[in-house]
Amino acid sequence: MAGENPEVSDVPNDDDSVTDESPVAVEPHAVPPPLPGKRGVAVVSLDRHACPKCGGKAEWSASKQMLTCPYCGTNFPREEAGDDALPALNEIEERDLLAELGRLDGSSDEWVKTTRRVQCKSCHAVLVRSSEMVAQHCDFCGAPELLDYEDIDAPIKPWAVLPAKVSQEQAYHTIKGFLASRWFAPSDLKRRNFMDRFHRVYLPYWTFDAAADCPWTADSGTYYWETEYYTDANGKRQSRQVRKTRWRPASGRISTAFDDVTVRGSRGTDPKLLDQVEPFPTDELVGYETRYVSGWQVEHYQVPLKDAAVQGRQQMHAMLERMCGRDVPGDTYRNLRIQPSYSDQTFKHILLPVWLASYRFRGKNRQAIVNAYTGTGAADYPLSPWKITFVVLAILAVIVLFMVLSQ
């Protein structure tokens, strides 16, 4: 496969080329790590944070950044943590990936004690509820059909979380603004009130770190120009400059480090919508504490660690190919081959906050999603046939008017 170096404009190659067998060697060197990337089962927090005034169960307020009692309105911080408190921001544990993969044996975990799992028959999201909770509707698509579900690997408890900052009202106005800016969205959808449709959910993600050492080989191409003579349609002899490529074997080695390559653990959310609201700033993670998820749904992963690790490795491999491609000397390259080796492989299981709205419009279930930390939103919407028809007719009218005036 041939690739253009980013500094050179993308001009098509001619078929004519020459090969120079003298190799080009690039000195091994380190390259800066790539920036972090910008992917269930839902469980309501079982830890009860009692209101100091009325005793009701408090919920985490994204806008106030503290616990709030929904019954009497009291705001209060959590109690002082004991000796078993989870780590602070700069102390979040990175666990050894290979050791954890070897440890997993399907054993039980406290994360699923006193819970039962149900799966949505419509969107197939898996939700974990407390055993006494009666499932009603899916938080992801709103469907009422929830079936018992037991087919999932032994769960790993999350140990880091990104505390939500965006309130429900802010999420609502974000989606209203998103739809208002889409001219082709139906007007009756833009007028719809979504406020009571929003659910607060923490989505499961995996992050992967690794050090990489990557030797590579490729054919390095250098452009050169030759004068070509030809006879035109009038029988006259003409000349033109033709670009050709001189190929030489090249090789090199780079080393780099990957930090927080993210992989989604959720299958209940629309991946196209998640693409639009990511990334989440994983450098703002804090140690998992129940106060952050109190009153929120917490989706448990459907993508197990082993599968997520494969996806993380694929992302790293693709980034290494781009890095090595930029390292090939010359104007272009082809037949790039890399042979990376990885070390210091670690991972985290984290929770990232979103506001989800599931609604039915014109016979189809649709989703809206807002990043509950950055406030970025996106929504699924149909195109208005009336507006499309109007645009087509307007274009035809302009074409007809142009033809009339040109005559």
N, C-alpha and C positions, 0 to 999 in steps of 0.2 A: 504494500500500500504506500502510495506516495503522499507526502504532505508538504505544504508550503511553510517556510519559516515565517513568523508573524511580521517581521520587518520588511518582507518583500511582497509587492503587490501580486495578486493571484492572476497571472497571465498563463493561458493554456500552453502546455508543452507541445512542440512538434514531435512527430514520431521519430525523426532523425536524431540520433544521439550517438555518442562514443563512450567507450568504457576505458578508464585509466585504472590499471591494476595496482598502482602504488597506493598503499593504505594511508588513511588520515587517522591519527590517534589523538583523542582529547584527554587531557590530564584529569584523573579522578578528582572530584571536588564536591563539597556540600552545597545544597541549594536550600533556600529558606522554606520552612514548612508551609503548606497551603493553608489558607484561612479556613476556619471551621465552616462546614456546610450550613448551607442554610440550615423513617419515617419511623377480640379483646374480651376483655372482661371488666365490667364496671362494678365497683364496690363502694358503698357509702361508708365513710369513715366510721368505724365502730367505737372509737375512743370518744368519750363524752366530755366536752368542756362545759361545765356547768356555769351558768350565770351567777355571779356572787350576790345578786339582789333577789332574783326570782327563782333561781335553780333550773331554769330552762336550758336546753342545749344551744350553745352559742355557735355561730357560723363565721367563717373567715370572710371579712369584707375586703374586696379588692381595692375599693376606692379609699378606705380608711386605713388599710394595712394593719388591722388588728381584729380581734374577735368581737363580734356584735351579737347581742341577743335579739332574735326576731320577735320576742314576746313583749319585752319592756323597753327595748332600744338602748340598753346599757352597752357601752364600749369599754373593753378592758384588754390589756395584754395578757399573754399566757402566764401561768405560774412559773416561778423560777425553775429551771431544769435541774434535775438531780445529777448524780454521778454518771448515770447511764445515758446522758444527753448525746445526741448525734453530732457529728463534726460540724464545725463552722465552715464558711465559704472556702477558705484557703486550706482546709484540712479534709476535704471530701476524698474519700478513699477511691483509688483506682485498683481494681482487683485483677489478679493474674488471669488472663483469658484461658490459656491452655490448662491451667490447674482447675479452673471452674468447669470447663467442658469435660474434664476427666472425672470430676466429682459428681456431676448430675447422674442420678440413677433412678429417678422417678419417685423418690421418697417424698413424704408429705411435708408441709410447711405451715407455720402458724398463720401465714398470709391468707389461707383459705379455710381455717377453722371457723366454725359457726357461720359458714356461708354456703349458698347454693348457687349453681351456675345455670343460666338460661341463655338460649340463643334465639335471636330474632329470625323468624322464618322468612322475612322479606330481604333484609340487607346482610344477614348472617353475622352481625356483630354479637359478641359474647359478653354478657354482663354478669358480674358477680354481685349478688345481693346478700344482705344479712338473712339468716334462715327464717326469721319471723316476718320478713318483708314480703308482701304480695306483689309480684310483678304486674304492672299494668300496661305500659306502652314502652316501646323502644326509644331510648334517648337520642338515637341517631337518625332514625327515619320516621318515628312516630307510629309504626305499625303495632297492632295490639296482640299479634300472635307470637308468644314467647314459649319455647320448648325447653325442657330440661336438657342440659349439655354437660357431658363428663369427659369428652375427648380432648384433653390438653395436657401438655407436659407439666412436670412438677414446677410450680411457680417459684420465681426468685423475687424476693421483696425489694422494692425500690429503696435507695438510700440517699437520693438527692432529688430536689424539687426546685422549680422556678416559681416563686410565689406570684400569684395573679395580681395585676395592678389595674386592670380595666374593669369598670363596673358594668352591670347589665344595661343601664341607660346609655353609657358610652358605646357599648357594642351595638345596641339598637340603632343609634344615630349613624354609626359607621356603615351598617348594611343599608340603611336608607340612603345615605350619601353615595354608596357604591352603585346602587340600582339607579339613582337619579342621574348619575354620570354616564349610564349606558343608554344611548338614545334609542337603540333597537329593542330594549326591554319593554314589555307591555305596560301601558299606563296604569291599568287597574292593579298590576302587581306592585308598582311603585307606591300606590296609595294604601296598600295593605299594612295593617298594624301587626308587627312581628313580636312585640314586647313579651307577650305571654308564651311565645314559642321558644324562647331561649333557655337552654340548659347549660349549667356550668360543669365542665368536665376537664379532668386532667388526663391527657393522653400519654400512653407509655412510649418511651423511646429508649434505644440503646445508643451508647457512644463508645467508640473504639479509638485507642491510641496505639501507635507502633513506631519503631524506628525501622527505616528501610535502607538497604544497600542494594543498588540496582545497576549491574553492568548492562550495556546495550550494544547492539551492532546495527548498522544500516548502510544503505548506499547514499552517499552524499552527492548532490547534483549541483554543478556550477553552470550557469547560463553563459553562452557565447553566441556571437552573431556571424553569419556568413552571407555573402552576396549571392543571390540566385537570379539567373537570367531566364526569361521566358518570352514567348511571342503572344501578344494580345490579340483581340478579336479583329483588329485592323491589319494584322500581319506585321506589326512593328515590334522590334526587339526592345524589351523593357527589363529593368532590374528591380529587385526588392531585397530588403533585409529579412532574413529568416532566423528566428531564434532556435538554437539547439542546446542540448544539455550534455555535459561531460560528467560521467558517473565515476565515483571512486569509492572503494570500501572505507567505512569509517567505524570507529568504536570508541567507547568511553565508559565512564562509571560515575554515578551520582549517589549521594547519600542525603537523606532528609528524615524528618520526623512528622508524623501525623498526630494531630490533637483534636479530639472530639469530632470524629467522623460519625455523623448521626444516621441512624437507621430507624425507621418507624416500626413500632410494635403493634400498631392498630390496623385493623382491616374494616372498621366500621365507618370510617370517614372517607369522603371522596378524595382520592389522591390528587386530582387536578386542583381542587380547592386548597388542599394543604400546600401544594407547590406555590400558590399565590400568597399565602400568609406566612410562610417560612422566610428566613431562618428565625430561630429562637436564640437569644444570647446565652449560650451555655456557660460563659464566663461569669454569669450572675447567679449560678446555682447556689443553693444553700443545702445543708443537711436536712434530710426528711424529718419533719415533725408533724404530728397529727393536727396541730392548730392550722396549718396552711391548707389542709384539705377538709377541714370541718365544714359540713354542709354542702360539699361538692361531691359529684360523682367522680370516682377514680377508675378509669378503665384499666383492666389488666391485659397484658400483652397476649396477642394471638400468634405473633411471630416469635418462636422460641429462640433462645440464645444461639443455638447452633446455626439455625437458618440466618439469623441476623448477622452472625460473624462472617458467613459466606458473602452476604451482601456488602458488608463493610469492606471485606478484602477486595471485592470487585470494584468498589469505588476507589480504593487506594490504587489498584492496578491501573485504572483509567487515568487517574491523576499522574501516575508515574510515566505513562505513555506520553502524556502531553509535555511533562517536564523534559523527558529524554528527547522528544521531537524538537523542542526548542534548543536543545544542546547540540544537535547535529550541525556541523559547519556547512557553509555553502548557501545556495539560494533555495534549495528544495531537497527533499529526501524521499526514499521509498524503502520498502522491505525492512521497516523498523522492527526489531525483536528485542524484548527486554527479559531479563531473568532475575527478578527481584527476590531477595531474602529478607524476612522480617524478624525482628527481635523486640524484646521489652513490650510484648503485646498485653494490653490491659483493656478493661471495659468498665462501664457504669450502666446501671439501670436507673433511669430518671423519669420524672413526671413533668410534663409541660402543659400549661393551662390554655384552654380555648373556651369560647362561648359558641354553642351549637344551636342552630334553629332548624327544625325539621318541619316542612309544610307541604301541603298538597296543592298543586296549581295545574288546572286544565288536565286533570286525570293522571298526574304523575307526581310521585314523591320527589321532593327537592331538598337541598341542604344549603344553609348559609353558615359561615364559620368566621370567627374573629379571633385573632391572636390576642389572648387575654394579658399579654405582657407588653407587646409593642403597639397594639391597637389596629394592626393591619387586618382588613376584612375582604371577603370574597363570597359570592353567592352564585348558585346555579339558577339560570333563568332561561326561558324560551325566547325566541325572536318573534317580534310582533309581525304577523303577516300583513297587516294594514300598512305598517311603516315600510316594510320591504317593497310592497306594491307601489307605494308613493315614490320611493327612491327610483325604482325601475322606470316608472312613468315620467319622472322628472328628467332622467337621463335620456330617454327616448325623445322627450320634447326638445331638449337642448340639441340633440343630433339633427332632428327635423329642422329646427330653426337655423342651424348652421348650414344645412344643405340649401335651404331656401335663400339665405343671404348670399351664399357663394354663387348662386346662379344669377 
